[in-house]
Amino acid sequence: DIPDIATIVRPGQVPALLQITAQYAGQLTNMSEIGRGIALDHKTTESYIRVLDQLFLLRRIQPWSRNELSRVVKTPKLHFLDAGLLTAMRGYSPRWRTDAFICRQFALCADSNAMVMIEQHCPEN
């Protein structure tokens, strides 16, 4: 879909950009810092992020403030619209989520048998 929306000079950089932006999801966006990881300047990074926004893959959320001028000058946050894409880009697998859920459920139990199961089966507790 990207070639239909915009001319991307280095289309091979888009998957890497998605992976890097996944690490910044929910945080203030600094285009220079995001682009530095894949050797893109801040203007190019900004244009690629705009394309990903048009594809509804992510969205920049502007900060809210009572003062309208503050809203304009404050840094927006970057959010992925698809939680599945975000977890995939961060490298989490369905198996990891299932294991983590089971471990949390075991941890809610207060008996010693649950603690033994946590130690035996949970990758991280």
N, CA, C and O atoms as CSV, one atom per row, in Angstrom:
chain,resi,resn,atom,element,x,y,z
A,1,ASP,N,N,0.807,-1.210,0.000
A,1,ASP,CA,C,0.000,0.000,0.000
A,1,ASP,C,C,0.844,1.266,0.000
A,1,ASP,O,O,0.374,2.317,-0.436
A,2,ILE,N,N,2.068,1.187,0.475
A,2,ILE,CA,C,2.884,2.393,0.601
A,2,ILE,C,C,3.124,3.075,-0.743
A,2,ILE,O,O,3.002,4.298,-0.812
A,3,PRO,N,N,3.462,2.351,-1.826
A,3,PRO,CA,C,3.669,3.039,-3.105
A,3,PRO,C,C,2.420,3.750,-3.621
A,3,PRO,O,O,2.537,4.693,-4.403
A,4,ASP,N,N,1.227,3.320,-3.202
A,4,ASP,CA,C,0.003,3.981,-3.626
A,4,ASP,C,C,-0.208,5.315,-2.923
A,4,ASP,O,O,-0.900,6.191,-3.443
A,5,ILE,N,N,0.385,5.472,-1.748
A,5,ILE,CA,C,0.156,6.677,-0.956
A,5,ILE,C,C,1.272,7.699,-1.115
A,5,ILE,O,O,1.010,8.899,-1.186
A,6,ALA,N,N,2.504,7.235,-1.170
A,6,ALA,CA,C,3.633,8.166,-1.196
A,6,ALA,C,C,4.821,7.556,-1.914
A,6,ALA,O,O,4.911,6.344,-2.113
A,7,THR,N,N,5.723,8.435,-2.292
A,7,THR,CA,C,6.972,7.999,-2.884
A,7,THR,C,C,7.987,7.853,-1.759
A,7,THR,O,O,8.379,8.832,-1.125
A,8,ILE,N,N,8.397,6.635,-1.527
A,8,ILE,CA,C,9.370,6.351,-0.486
A,8,ILE,C,C,10.696,6.051,-1.173
A,8,ILE,O,O,10.789,5.129,-1.983
A,9,VAL,N,N,11.714,6.831,-0.846
A,9,VAL,CA,C,13.013,6.689,-1.490
A,9,VAL,C,C,13.683,5.387,-1.074
A,9,VAL,O,O,14.312,4.724,-1.899
A,10,ARG,N,N,13.556,5.012,0.197
A,10,ARG,CA,C,14.200,3.800,0.712
A,10,ARG,C,C,13.140,2.900,1.348
A,10,ARG,O,O,13.045,2.829,2.573
A,11,PRO,N,N,12.345,2.214,0.528
A,11,PRO,CA,C,11.263,1.390,1.085
A,11,PRO,C,C,11.745,0.236,1.961
A,11,PRO,O,O,10.988,-0.259,2.796
A,12,GLY,N,N,12.969,-0.190,1.786
A,12,GLY,CA,C,13.512,-1.250,2.617
A,12,GLY,C,C,13.695,-0.835,4.073
A,12,GLY,O,O,13.861,-1.686,4.948
A,13,GLN,N,N,13.666,0.467,4.333
A,13,GLN,CA,C,13.829,0.980,5.692
A,13,GLN,C,C,12.530,0.971,6.491
A,13,GLN,O,O,12.564,1.112,7.714
A,14,VAL,N,N,11.393,0.810,5.833
A,14,VAL,CA,C,10.093,0.899,6.518
A,14,VAL,C,C,9.916,-0.194,7.578
A,14,VAL,O,O,9.480,0.133,8.682
A,15,PRO,N,N,10.224,-1.462,7.315
A,15,PRO,CA,C,10.092,-2.462,8.386
A,15,PRO,C,C,10.982,-2.158,9.593
A,15,PRO,O,O,10.567,-2.340,10.737
A,16,ALA,N,N,12.191,-1.700,9.337
A,16,ALA,CA,C,13.088,-1.341,10.443
A,16,ALA,C,C,12.538,-0.138,11.205
A,16,ALA,O,O,12.629,-0.076,12.431
A,17,LEU,N,N,11.972,0.808,10.474
A,17,LEU,CA,C,11.365,1.974,11.120
A,17,LEU,C,C,10.200,1.554,12.009
A,17,LEU,O,O,10.037,2.074,13.113
A,18,LEU,N,N,9.395,0.614,11.530
A,18,LEU,CA,C,8.289,0.109,12.355
A,18,LEU,C,C,8.801,-0.541,13.640
A,18,LEU,O,O,8.223,-0.350,14.709
A,19,GLN,N,N,9.876,-1.302,13.532
A,19,GLN,CA,C,10.434,-1.941,14.729
A,19,GLN,C,C,10.955,-0.916,15.718
A,19,GLN,O,O,10.753,-1.052,16.925
A,20,ILE,N,N,11.616,0.096,15.216
A,20,ILE,CA,C,12.144,1.133,16.107
A,20,ILE,C,C,11.007,1.933,16.730
A,20,ILE,O,O,11.038,2.220,17.927
A,21,THR,N,N,10.008,2.295,15.936
A,21,THR,CA,C,8.897,3.073,16.495
A,21,THR,C,C,8.112,2.267,17.517
A,21,THR,O,O,7.506,2.847,18.418
A,22,ALA,N,N,8.107,0.944,17.399
A,22,ALA,CA,C,7.425,0.115,18.396
A,22,ALA,C,C,8.063,0.288,19.771
A,22,ALA,O,O,7.382,0.207,20.793
A,23,GLN,N,N,9.363,0.523,19.790
A,23,GLN,CA,C,10.048,0.735,21.070
A,23,GLN,C,C,9.704,2.093,21.676
A,23,GLN,O,O,9.874,2.298,22.878
A,24,TYR,N,N,9.221,3.018,20.851
A,24,TYR,CA,C,8.861,4.356,21.317
A,24,TYR,C,C,7.356,4.525,21.493
A,24,TYR,O,O,6.896,5.628,21.786
A,25,ALA,N,N,6.593,3.476,21.323
A,25,ALA,CA,C,5.133,3.568,21.433
A,25,ALA,C,C,4.734,4.071,22.819
A,25,ALA,O,O,5.207,3.573,23.841
A,26,GLY,N,N,3.864,5.059,22.825
A,26,GLY,CA,C,3.385,5.641,24.076
A,26,GLY,C,C,4.315,6.685,24.660
A,26,GLY,O,O,4.034,7.236,25.724
A,27,GLN,N,N,5.404,6.962,23.991
A,27,GLN,CA,C,6.381,7.929,24.489
A,27,GLN,C,C,6.396,9.176,23.616
A,27,GLN,O,O,5.835,9.189,22.520
A,28,LEU,N,N,7.037,10.209,24.108
A,28,LEU,CA,C,7.206,11.423,23.321
A,28,LEU,C,C,8.060,11.104,22.097
A,28,LEU,O,O,9.028,10.349,22.185
A,29,THR,N,N,7.695,11.682,20.964
A,29,THR,CA,C,8.407,11.354,19.731
A,29,THR,C,C,9.540,12.335,19.469
A,29,THR,O,O,9.363,13.551,19.546
A,30,ASN,N,N,10.687,11.791,19.162
A,30,ASN,CA,C,11.848,12.556,18.762
A,30,ASN,C,C,12.297,11.944,17.443
A,30,ASN,O,O,12.937,10.893,17.426
A,31,MET,N,N,11.960,12.604,16.340
A,31,MET,CA,C,12.208,12.041,15.012
A,31,MET,C,C,13.695,11.812,14.743
A,31,MET,O,O,14.061,10.852,14.065
A,32,SER,N,N,14.543,12.677,15.264
A,32,SER,CA,C,15.985,12.490,15.066
A,32,SER,C,C,16.458,11.211,15.739
A,32,SER,O,O,17.237,10.450,15.164
A,33,GLU,N,N,15.988,10.978,16.952
A,33,GLU,CA,C,16.397,9.779,17.688
A,33,GLU,C,C,15.856,8.510,17.034
A,33,GLU,O,O,16.562,7.504,16.956
A,34,ILE,N,N,14.610,8.551,16.565
A,34,ILE,CA,C,14.022,7.387,15.897
A,34,ILE,C,C,14.770,7.086,14.599
A,34,ILE,O,O,15.099,5.931,14.327
A,35,GLY,N,N,15.034,8.100,13.812
A,35,GLY,CA,C,15.706,7.918,12.530
A,35,GLY,C,C,17.166,7.534,12.635
A,35,GLY,O,O,17.708,6.888,11.738
A,36,ARG,N,N,17.803,7.927,13.720
A,36,ARG,CA,C,19.236,7.660,13.893
A,36,ARG,C,C,19.533,6.160,13.836
A,36,ARG,O,O,20.578,5.755,13.327
A,37,GLY,N,N,18.631,5.347,14.350
A,37,GLY,CA,C,18.855,3.906,14.374
A,37,GLY,C,C,18.939,3.267,12.999
A,37,GLY,O,O,19.530,2.198,12.840
A,38,ILE,N,N,18.350,3.917,12.006
A,38,ILE,CA,C,18.381,3.356,10.643
A,38,ILE,C,C,18.933,4.349,9.625
A,38,ILE,O,O,18.667,4.242,8.428
A,39,ALA,N,N,19.699,5.308,10.114
A,39,ALA,CA,C,20.402,6.288,9.275
A,39,ALA,C,C,19.460,7.129,8.420
A,39,ALA,O,O,19.714,7.346,7.235
A,40,LEU,N,N,18.364,7.605,9.032
A,40,LEU,CA,C,17.458,8.538,8.362
A,40,LEU,C,C,17.498,9.872,9.104
A,40,LEU,O,O,17.562,9.904,10.333
A,41,ASP,N,N,17.460,10.961,8.356
A,41,ASP,CA,C,17.398,12.252,9.038
A,41,ASP,C,C,15.982,12.498,9.561
A,41,ASP,O,O,15.056,11.760,9.224
A,42,HIS,N,N,15.818,13.526,10.378
A,42,HIS,CA,C,14.523,13.741,11.019
A,42,HIS,C,C,13.417,14.095,10.024
A,42,HIS,O,O,12.255,13.762,10.255
A,43,LYS,N,N,13.758,14.758,8.933
A,43,LYS,CA,C,12.730,15.109,7.936
A,43,LYS,C,C,12.216,13.864,7.218
A,43,LYS,O,O,11.012,13.716,7.010
A,44,THR,N,N,13.122,12.978,6.845
A,44,THR,CA,C,12.723,11.740,6.181
A,44,THR,C,C,11.928,10.861,7.143
A,44,THR,O,O,10.911,10.279,6.765
A,45,THR,N,N,12.391,10.771,8.380
A,45,THR,CA,C,11.669,9.994,9.385
A,45,THR,C,C,10.270,10.542,9.563
A,45,THR,O,O,9.304,9.782,9.636
A,46,GLU,N,N,10.156,11.851,9.633
A,46,GLU,CA,C,8.849,12.511,9.775
A,46,GLU,C,C,7.930,12.161,8.606
A,46,GLU,O,O,6.748,11.884,8.812
A,47,SER,N,N,8.459,12.169,7.387
A,47,SER,CA,C,7.617,11.864,6.231
A,47,SER,C,C,7.200,10.392,6.218
A,47,SER,O,O,6.071,10.075,5.844
A,48,TYR,N,N,8.099,9.491,6.624
A,48,TYR,CA,C,7.748,8.075,6.689
A,48,TYR,C,C,6.702,7.818,7.769
A,48,TYR,O,O,5.786,7.019,7.572
A,49,ILE,N,N,6.836,8.488,8.903
A,49,ILE,CA,C,5.849,8.354,9.985
A,49,ILE,C,C,4.496,8.870,9.509
A,49,ILE,O,O,3.460,8.294,9.843
A,50,ARG,N,N,4.497,9.941,8.739
A,50,ARG,CA,C,3.249,10.475,8.186
A,50,ARG,C,C,2.571,9.447,7.276
A,50,ARG,O,O,1.347,9.312,7.295
A,51,VAL,N,N,3.360,8.728,6.486
A,51,VAL,CA,C,2.810,7.685,5.618
A,51,VAL,C,C,2.225,6.553,6.457
A,51,VAL,O,O,1.136,6.063,6.156
A,52,LEU,N,N,2.933,6.130,7.504
A,52,LEU,CA,C,2.417,5.079,8.384
A,52,LEU,C,C,1.142,5.533,9.091
A,52,LEU,O,O,0.263,4.721,9.381
A,53,ASP,N,N,1.047,6.819,9.362
A,53,ASP,CA,C,-0.169,7.393,9.939
A,53,ASP,C,C,-1.319,7.313,8.921
A,53,ASP,O,O,-2.444,6.973,9.287
A,54,GLN,N,N,-1.045,7.618,7.672
A,54,GLN,CA,C,-2.075,7.543,6.629
A,54,GLN,C,C,-2.543,6.106,6.395
A,54,GLN,O,O,-3.677,5.884,5.971
A,55,LEU,N,N,-1.680,5.141,6.670
A,55,LEU,CA,C,-2.037,3.726,6.524
A,55,LEU,C,C,-2.752,3.167,7.758
A,55,LEU,O,O,-3.099,1.987,7.805
A,56,PHE,N,N,-2.965,4.031,8.751
A,56,PHE,CA,C,-3.631,3.657,10.000
A,56,PHE,C,C,-2.856,2.592,10.773
A,56,PHE,O,O,-3.449,1.767,11.468
A,57,LEU,N,N,-1.531,2.613,10.651
A,57,LEU,CA,C,-0.696,1.701,11.421
A,57,LEU,C,C,-0.332,2.324,12.765
A,57,LEU,O,O,-0.236,1.628,13.775
A,58,LEU,N,N,-0.134,3.624,12.767
A,58,LEU,CA,C,0.153,4.324,14.006
A,58,LEU,C,C,-0.436,5.720,13.941
A,58,LEU,O,O,-0.869,6.191,12.890
A,59,ARG,N,N,-0.439,6.359,15.083
A,59,ARG,CA,C,-1.018,7.707,15.177
A,59,ARG,C,C,-0.187,8.525,16.153
A,59,ARG,O,O,0.228,8.037,17.205
A,60,ARG,N,N,0.044,9.765,15.787
A,60,ARG,CA,C,0.676,10.696,16.720
A,60,ARG,C,C,-0.444,11.416,17.466
A,60,ARG,O,O,-1.312,12.038,16.854
A,61,ILE,N,N,-0.412,11.325,18.774
A,61,ILE,CA,C,-1.430,11.940,19.612
A,61,ILE,C,C,-0.867,13.245,20.160
A,61,ILE,O,O,0.144,13.267,20.862
A,62,GLN,N,N,-1.546,14.319,19.821
A,62,GLN,CA,C,-1.110,15.626,20.292
A,62,GLN,C,C,-1.408,15.773,21.778
A,62,GLN,O,O,-2.433,15.284,22.254
A,63,PRO,N,N,-0.535,16.434,22.510
A,63,PRO,CA,C,-0.781,16.622,23.940
A,63,PRO,C,C,-1.953,17.556,24.171
A,63,PRO,O,O,-2.259,18.413,23.342
A,64,TRP,N,N,-2.605,17.376,25.313
A,64,TRP,CA,C,-3.716,18.231,25.646
A,64,TRP,C,C,-3.267,19.219,26.710
A,64,TRP,O,O,-2.528,18.880,27.634
A,65,SER,N,N,-3.725,20.425,26.556
A,65,SER,CA,C,-3.467,21.460,27.541
A,65,SER,C,C,-4.582,22.487,27.439
A,65,SER,O,O,-5.173,22.670,26.375
A,66,ARG,N,N,-4.864,23.151,28.542
A,66,ARG,CA,C,-5.880,24.211,28.491
A,66,ARG,C,C,-5.416,25.355,27.613
A,66,ARG,O,O,-6.218,26.025,26.962
A,67,ASN,N,N,-4.127,25.566,27.604
A,67,ASN,CA,C,-3.535,26.635,26.814
A,67,ASN,C,C,-3.314,26.126,25.389
A,67,ASN,O,O,-2.548,25.186,25.178
A,68,GLU,N,N,-3.977,26.738,24.421
A,68,GLU,CA,C,-3.868,26.264,23.033
A,68,GLU,C,C,-2.452,26.397,22.486
A,68,GLU,O,O,-2.023,25.560,21.692
A,69,LEU,N,N,-1.732,27.410,22.885
A,69,LEU,CA,C,-0.353,27.571,22.421
A,69,LEU,C,C,0.524,26.427,22.928
A,69,LEU,O,O,1.393,25.942,22.203
A,70,SER,N,N,0.301,26.000,24.153
A,70,SER,CA,C,1.066,24.872,24.703
A,70,SER,C,C,0.814,23.600,23.903
A,70,SER,O,O,1.733,22.806,23.703
A,71,ARG,N,N,-0.412,23.399,23.446
A,71,ARG,CA,C,-0.724,22.206,22.652
A,71,ARG,C,C,0.077,22.174,21.367
A,71,ARG,O,O,0.491,21.110,20.906
A,72,VAL,N,N,0.293,23.351,20.790
A,72,VAL,CA,C,1.004,23.432,19.516
A,72,VAL,C,C,2.488,23.130,19.689
A,72,VAL,O,O,3.082,22.463,18.841
A,73,VAL,N,N,3.090,23.602,20.760
A,73,VAL,CA,C,4.537,23.481,20.904
A,73,VAL,C,C,4.980,22.218,21.631
A,73,VAL,O,O,6.156,21.861,21.557
A,74,LYS,N,N,4.086,21.532,22.326
A,74,LYS,CA,C,4.476,20.322,23.034
A,74,LYS,C,C,4.670,19.159,22.069
A,74,LYS,O,O,4.111,19.150,20.972
A,75,THR,N,N,5.453,18.195,22.480
A,75,THR,CA,C,5.788,17.037,21.647
A,75,THR,C,C,4.666,15.998,21.696
A,75,THR,O,O,4.195,15.650,22.779
A,76,PRO,N,N,4.231,15.498,20.529
A,76,PRO,CA,C,3.192,14.453,20.529
A,76,PRO,C,C,3.758,13.100,20.941
A,76,PRO,O,O,4.972,12.899,20.966
A,77,LYS,N,N,2.857,12.179,21.265
A,77,LYS,CA,C,3.232,10.805,21.579
A,77,LYS,C,C,2.876,9.920,20.390
A,77,LYS,O,O,1.967,10.228,19.619
A,78,LEU,N,N,3.594,8.835,20.258
A,78,LEU,CA,C,3.399,7.909,19.152
A,78,LEU,C,C,2.659,6.680,19.666
A,78,LEU,O,O,3.088,6.060,20.639
A,79,HIS,N,N,1.547,6.323,19.018
A,79,HIS,CA,C,0.758,5.161,19.422
A,79,HIS,C,C,0.463,4.274,18.220
A,79,HIS,O,O,0.123,4.762,17.143
A,80,PHE,N,N,0.596,2.979,18.414
A,80,PHE,CA,C,0.215,2.014,17.386
A,80,PHE,C,C,-1.285,1.783,17.493
A,80,PHE,O,O,-1.814,1.668,18.599
A,81,LEU,N,N,-1.971,1.714,16.370
A,81,LEU,CA,C,-3.405,1.475,16.370
A,81,LEU,C,C,-3.726,-0.012,16.439
A,81,LEU,O,O,-4.825,-0.392,16.845
A,82,ASP,N,N,-2.790,-0.844,16.051
A,82,ASP,CA,C,-2.983,-2.290,16.052
A,82,ASP,C,C,-2.094,-2.902,17.131
A,82,ASP,O,O,-0.875,-2.962,16.973
A,83,ALA,N,N,-2.700,-3.354,18.221
A,83,ALA,CA,C,-1.935,-3.921,19.331
A,83,ALA,C,C,-1.185,-5.180,18.907
A,83,ALA,O,O,-0.098,-5.451,19.417
A,84,GLY,N,N,-1.748,-5.947,17.987
A,84,GLY,CA,C,-1.081,-7.150,17.496
A,84,GLY,C,C,0.199,-6.809,16.752
A,84,GLY,O,O,1.219,-7.477,16.918
A,85,LEU,N,N,0.141,-5.768,15.933
A,85,LEU,CA,C,1.334,-5.322,15.209
A,85,LEU,C,C,2.385,-4.829,16.198
A,85,LEU,O,O,3.570,-5.125,16.044
A,86,LEU,N,N,1.962,-4.089,17.199
A,86,LEU,CA,C,2.903,-3.580,18.199
A,86,LEU,C,C,3.605,-4.725,18.920
A,86,LEU,O,O,4.826,-4.699,19.074
A,87,THR,N,N,2.861,-5.716,19.356
A,87,THR,CA,C,3.488,-6.826,20.072
A,87,THR,C,C,4.413,-7.630,19.155
A,87,THR,O,O,5.464,-8.101,19.590
A,88,ALA,N,N,4.029,-7.785,17.907
A,88,ALA,CA,C,4.894,-8.490,16.949
A,88,ALA,C,C,6.182,-7.705,16.695
A,88,ALA,O,O,7.263,-8.291,16.626
A,89,MET,N,N,6.070,-6.392,16.555
A,89,MET,CA,C,7.246,-5.560,16.307
A,89,MET,C,C,8.173,-5.527,17.519
A,89,MET,O,O,9.383,-5.352,17.373
A,90,ARG,N,N,7.617,-5.693,18.698
A,90,ARG,CA,C,8.453,-5.735,19.908
A,90,ARG,C,C,9.027,-7.125,20.157
A,90,ARG,O,O,9.841,-7.306,21.063
A,91,GLY,N,N,8.608,-8.110,19.358
A,91,GLY,CA,C,9.176,-9.439,19.454
A,91,GLY,C,C,8.490,-10.361,20.442
A,91,GLY,O,O,9.031,-11.412,20.784
A,92,TYR,N,N,7.309,-9.985,20.903
A,92,TYR,CA,C,6.578,-10.855,21.814
A,92,TYR,C,C,5.813,-11.884,21.001
A,92,TYR,O,O,5.259,-11.558,19.951
A,93,SER,N,N,5.778,-13.098,21.467
A,93,SER,CA,C,5.061,-14.156,20.762
A,93,SER,C,C,3.812,-14.525,21.546
A,93,SER,O,O,3.726,-14.231,22.738
A,94,PRO,N,N,2.850,-15.159,20.904
A,94,PRO,CA,C,1.662,-15.622,21.643
A,94,PRO,C,C,2.039,-16.549,22.791
A,94,PRO,O,O,1.395,-16.531,23.840
A,95,ARG,N,N,3.067,-17.352,22.602
A,95,ARG,CA,C,3.510,-18.267,23.660
A,95,ARG,C,C,3.960,-17.473,24.889
A,95,ARG,O,O,3.652,-17.839,26.023
A,96,TRP,N,N,4.689,-16.385,24.647
A,96,TRP,CA,C,5.157,-15.554,25.754
A,96,TRP,C,C,3.978,-14.976,26.520
A,96,TRP,O,O,3.983,-14.977,27.751
A,97,ARG,N,N,2.972,-14.486,25.814
A,97,ARG,CA,C,1.809,-13.896,26.488
A,97,ARG,C,C,1.078,-14.946,27.305
A,97,ARG,O,O,0.643,-14.666,28.422
A,98,THR,N,N,0.936,-16.157,26.763
A,98,THR,CA,C,0.253,-17.229,27.487
A,98,THR,C,C,1.033,-17.602,28.743
A,98,THR,O,O,0.450,-17.746,29.817
A,99,ASP,N,N,2.345,-17.758,28.613
A,99,ASP,CA,C,3.171,-18.087,29.768
A,99,ASP,C,C,3.087,-16.997,30.833
A,99,ASP,O,O,2.962,-17.292,32.021
A,100,ALA,N,N,3.154,-15.754,30.409
A,100,ALA,CA,C,3.095,-14.657,31.366
A,100,ALA,C,C,1.743,-14.628,32.074
A,100,ALA,O,O,1.677,-14.380,33.278
A,101,PHE,N,N,0.668,-14.882,31.330
A,101,PHE,CA,C,-0.663,-14.907,31.937
A,101,PHE,C,C,-0.762,-16.024,32.978
A,101,PHE,O,O,-1.256,-15.813,34.086
A,102,ILE,N,N,-0.290,-17.200,32.610
A,102,ILE,CA,C,-0.344,-18.338,33.533
A,102,ILE,C,C,0.484,-18.046,34.786
A,102,ILE,O,O,0.071,-18.361,35.902
A,103,CYS,N,N,1.639,-17.450,34.591
A,103,CYS,CA,C,2.485,-17.134,35.743
A,103,CYS,C,C,1.814,-16.126,36.665
A,103,CYS,O,O,1.901,-16.250,37.887
A,104,ARG,N,N,1.148,-15.135,36.094
A,104,ARG,CA,C,0.431,-14.163,36.930
A,104,ARG,C,C,-0.687,-14.847,37.698
A,104,ARG,O,O,-0.926,-14.529,38.863
A,105,GLN,N,N,-1.375,-15.788,37.052
A,105,GLN,CA,C,-2.456,-16.494,37.736
A,105,GLN,C,C,-1.912,-17.340,38.885
A,105,GLN,O,O,-2.505,-17.387,39.963
A,106,PHE,N,N,-0.782,-18.007,38.651
A,106,PHE,CA,C,-0.161,-18.777,39.730
A,106,PHE,C,C,0.258,-17.852,40.875
A,106,PHE,O,O,0.096,-18.183,42.049
A,107,ALA,N,N,0.792,-16.702,40.515
A,107,ALA,CA,C,1.275,-15.777,41.541
A,107,ALA,C,C,0.138,-15.254,42.409
A,107,ALA,O,O,0.359,-14.879,43.560
A,108,LEU,N,N,-1.076,-15.226,41.867
A,108,LEU,CA,C,-2.222,-14.775,42.646
A,108,LEU,C,C,-2.594,-15.775,43.745
A,108,LEU,O,O,-3.201,-15.419,44.755
A,109,CYS,N,N,-2.216,-17.019,43.520
A,109,CYS,CA,C,-2.498,-18.048,44.531
A,109,CYS,C,C,-1.480,-17.917,45.664
A,109,CYS,O,O,-0.312,-17.605,45.433
A,110,ALA,N,N,-1.935,-18.157,46.868
A,110,ALA,CA,C,-1.049,-17.957,48.011
A,110,ALA,C,C,-0.485,-19.264,48.569
A,110,ALA,O,O,0.168,-19.242,49.612
A,111,ASP,N,N,-0.716,-20.394,47.911
A,111,ASP,CA,C,-0.207,-21.621,48.524
A,111,ASP,C,C,1.160,-22.007,47.953
A,111,ASP,O,O,1.559,-21.528,46.891
A,112,SER,N,N,1.852,-22.858,48.657
A,112,SER,CA,C,3.220,-23.219,48.295
A,112,SER,C,C,3.286,-24.038,47.006
A,112,SER,O,O,4.296,-23.988,46.304
A,113,ASN,N,N,2.238,-24.784,46.685
A,113,ASN,CA,C,2.234,-25.556,45.438
A,113,ASN,C,C,2.316,-24.632,44.231
A,113,ASN,O,O,3.000,-24.940,43.255
A,114,ALA,N,N,1.620,-23.502,44.296
A,114,ALA,CA,C,1.666,-22.535,43.197
A,114,ALA,C,C,3.071,-21.970,43.044
A,114,ALA,O,O,3.544,-21.793,41.921
A,115,MET,N,N,3.741,-21.686,44.145
A,115,MET,CA,C,5.095,-21.142,44.070
A,115,MET,C,C,6.059,-22.139,43.435
A,115,MET,O,O,6.951,-21.747,42.683
A,116,VAL,N,N,5.887,-23.424,43.733
A,116,VAL,CA,C,6.719,-24.458,43.121
A,116,VAL,C,C,6.476,-24.489,41.616
A,116,VAL,O,O,7.422,-24.612,40.838
A,117,MET,N,N,5.211,-24.378,41.199
A,117,MET,CA,C,4.888,-24.394,39.766
A,117,MET,C,C,5.471,-23.171,39.069
A,117,MET,O,O,5.954,-23.274,37.941
A,118,ILE,N,N,5.431,-22.032,39.718
A,118,ILE,CA,C,6.003,-20.823,39.130
A,118,ILE,C,C,7.499,-21.037,38.881
A,118,ILE,O,O,8.001,-20.763,37.791
A,119,GLU,N,N,8.185,-21.517,39.877
A,119,GLU,CA,C,9.637,-21.722,39.739
A,119,GLU,C,C,9.978,-22.733,38.651
A,119,GLU,O,O,11.006,-22.594,37.990
A,120,GLN,N,N,9.145,-23.739,38.453
A,120,GLN,CA,C,9.418,-24.782,37.473
A,120,GLN,C,C,9.050,-24.377,36.051
A,120,GLN,O,O,9.735,-24.771,35.107
A,121,HIS,N,N,7.976,-23.595,35.878
A,121,HIS,CA,C,7.418,-23.393,34.535
A,121,HIS,C,C,7.497,-21.989,33.980
A,121,HIS,O,O,7.350,-21.807,32.771
A,122,CYS,N,N,7.717,-21.018,34.789
A,122,CYS,CA,C,7.673,-19.643,34.299
A,122,CYS,C,C,9.058,-19.173,33.886
A,122,CYS,O,O,10.036,-19.332,34.616
A,123,PRO,N,N,9.112,-18.582,32.678
A,123,PRO,CA,C,10.413,-18.099,32.197
A,123,PRO,C,C,10.930,-16.952,33.052
A,123,PRO,O,O,12.127,-16.880,33.329
A,124,GLU,N,N,10.046,-16.058,33.471
A,124,GLU,CA,C,10.399,-14.922,34.328
A,124,GLU,C,C,9.275,-14.776,35.327
A,124,GLU,O,O,8.112,-14.911,34.947
A,125,ASN,N,N,9.558,-14.515,36.549
A,125,ASN,CA,C,8.487,-14.320,37.525
A,125,ASN,C,C,8.646,-13.044,38.277
A,125,ASN,O,O,7.824,-12.729,39.138
